[in-house]
Amino acid sequence: MFTGIIEELGFVKNFIKKSTGADIIVQCSTVLENTKIGDSIAINGCCQTVVNLTGDTFTANVSEETLKVSNFNTLKTGDRVNLERALTPSSRMGGHIVQGHVDCTGEFIQKEQLENFYNLYFKIPERESRYIVKKGSVAINGISLTVADIQENIFHVAVIPHTFENTNLKYLRLNSAVNIETDILGKYVEKLLSVSDNNSESKIDETFLKENGFM
């Protein structure tokens, strides 16, 4: 589990595609502190297991599923990636609950530079847009961000200068693919509402949500 607060920008030292999956070697420093083989590190929001360590790199095996749903297919040597170590019980929850399980890729379509922040616009598949709500949380390349607004399947986020300068958001080009992880809470609510009352003892339904201010 992660919080979406990026610790470091790493560099892709090598990305080796295989007949099934791939290996990614990332050069970094901060996230290697106290890290051991078997630990989890989120790369652009994808939870990956460390399988090898050197003085300034770690290696992860990328599954076919990750290649299918994420922007890993577009990575190349020298690309900058957002890195975050898995949450520990003593860590501050500075962002929101990020599992590192990417739902889909989105397309970066517009940047508005304002005086003190940036508005960044993304287009996502229509099937995923139901999980994006105004003022809700979303992870973009592993970064915990708040949705400023959404219209159909296009949403935008307001990004402060610190986040923009210390993540790979500043390297995005128009039409770049980004990893999107929607808020897990919305998925659980949808699942609970889809279960028939005849098959579940759950008290959570549309009436319950309205009475408690969720709708």
Residue pairs with C-beta under 8 A, 6 or more apart in sequence:
1 86
1 87
1 97
1 98
1 99
1 100
2 42
2 47
2 84
2 86
2 87
2 95
2 98
2 99
2 100
2 142
3 84
3 87
3 91
3 92
3 93
3 94
3 95
3 96
3 97
3 98
3 144
4 45
4 84
4 94
4 95
4 96
4 98
4 137
4 139
4 142
4 143
4 144
4 145
5 84
5 94
5 95
5 144
6 82
6 83
6 84
6 142
6 143
6 163
6 166
6 167
7 30
7 31
7 83
7 84
7 85
8 28
8 29
8 30
8 31
8 83
9 80
9 81
9 82
9 83
9 166
9 167
9 168
10 26
10 27
10 28
10 31
10 43
10 80
10 81
10 82
10 83
11 26
11 27
11 28
11 78
11 79
11 80
11 81
12 24
12 25
12 26
12 27
12 75
12 76
12 77
12 78
12 79
12 80
12 81
13 25
13 26
13 27
13 57
13 77
14 23
14 24
14 25
14 77
15 22
15 23
15 24
15 25
15 72
15 75
15 76
15 77
16 22
16 23
16 24
16 25
20 64
21 61
21 62
21 63
21 64
21 66
21 67
22 61
22 62
22 67
22 72
23 59
23 60
23 61
23 62
24 43
24 48
24 59
24 60
24 62
24 72
24 75
25 57
25 58
25 59
26 43
26 57
26 58
26 59
26 60
26 81
26 83
27 56
27 57
28 56
28 57
28 58
28 83
29 56
30 83
31 41
31 58
31 83
31 84
31 85
32 53
32 56
32 58
35 41
35 50
35 53
35 58
35 85
36 50
36 53
37 50
37 51
37 52
37 53
38 49
38 50
39 49
39 50
39 85
39 86
40 47
40 48
40 49
40 50
40 85
40 86
40 100
41 47
41 48
41 50
41 58
41 60
41 83
41 84
41 85
41 86
42 48
42 82
42 83
42 84
42 85
42 86
42 98
42 100
42 142
43 60
43 81
43 82
43 83
43 142
44 70
44 71
44 72
44 81
44 82
44 141
44 142
44 168
44 178
44 179
45 70
45 82
45 98
45 100
45 102
45 139
45 140
45 141
45 142
45 143
45 179
45 181
46 62
46 66
46 70
46 72
46 100
46 102
46 142
46 179
47 86
47 99
47 100
47 101
48 60
48 61
48 62
48 66
48 100
49 60
49 61
50 58
50 59
50 60
51 59
51 60
51 61
52 58
52 59
53 59
62 72
66 72
66 102
67 73
69 102
69 103
69 104
69 105
70 102
70 105
70 179
71 105
71 141
71 176
71 177
71 178
71 179
74 177
75 81
79 168
80 168
80 171
81 141
81 168
82 141
82 142
82 143
82 167
82 168
84 142
87 93
94 144
95 137
95 139
95 144
96 137
96 139
96 144
96 183
97 183
97 184
97 185
98 139
98 142
98 144
98 181
99 181
99 184
100 142
100 181
101 181
102 179
102 180
102 181
103 128
103 131
103 180
103 181
103 182
104 124
104 125
104 128
104 180
105 177
105 178
105 179
105 180
106 122
106 123
106 124
106 140
106 177
106 178
106 179
106 180
107 122
107 123
107 124
107 175
107 176
107 177
107 178
108 120
108 121
108 122
108 172
108 173
108 174
108 175
108 176
108 177
108 178
109 121
109 122
109 123
109 154
109 174
109 175
110 119
110 120
110 121
110 156
110 174
111 118
111 119
111 120
111 121
111 172
112 118
112 119
112 120
112 121
116 160
116 161
117 158
117 159
117 160
117 161
117 164
118 158
118 159
118 161
118 164
118 169
119 148
119 156
119 157
119 158
119 159
120 156
120 157
120 159
120 169
120 172
121 154
121 155
121 156
122 140
122 154
122 155
122 156
122 157
122 178
122 180
123 153
123 154
124 132
124 153
124 154
124 155
124 180
125 153
126 152
126 153
128 153
128 180
128 182
129 150
129 152
129 153
129 155
130 186
130 190
131 182
131 183
131 186
131 187
131 190
132 138
132 147
132 150
132 155
132 182
133 147
133 150
133 186
134 147
134 148
134 149
134 150
135 146
135 147
136 146
136 147
136 183
136 186
137 144
137 145
137 146
137 147
137 183
138 145
138 146
138 147
138 155
138 157
138 180
138 181
138 182
138 183
139 145
139 179
139 180
139 181
140 157
140 169
140 178
140 179
140 180
141 167
141 168
141 169
141 178
141 179
142 179
142 181
143 163
143 167
143 169
145 157
145 159
145 163
146 157
146 158
147 155
147 156
147 157
148 155
148 156
148 157
148 158
149 155
149 156
150 156
159 169
163 169
164 170
172 178
189 204
189 209
189 214
192 200
192 202
192 204
193 204
193 205
193 206
195 202
197 205
206 215
209 215
